[in-house]
């Protein structure tokens, strides 16, 4: 049973890593919608920051934080992603 749990955990971790990297790549390329053409959820953005912070990938955290601040900019009446 332990062996199966370890394999499942590795698969889940790989899937999460893939999702985070894919979303980061899209954000870095200036794409404000996910692969399903939906705006990024703030909760997902915060999870991405935490994920990369745990891996000590602070440059990625900075890029994502800049993106988050841009889409939540109250002074510019929020950022239009369309």
VENGIKA-V687034 format. One record per pair of residues at least 12 apart in sequence whose C-alpha atoms are under 8 Angstrom apart, sorted by the first residue. I is the first residue (numbers start at 1). J is the second residue. If there is no record, write none. Layout:
BEGIN
i={I,I}
j={J,J}
END
This chain:
BEGIN
i={20,20,24,24,24,27,27,28,28,32,33,39,42,45,45,48,48,49,49,49}
j={48,51,48,60,64,64,67,63,64,81,81,81,68,64,68,61,64,61,64,65}
END
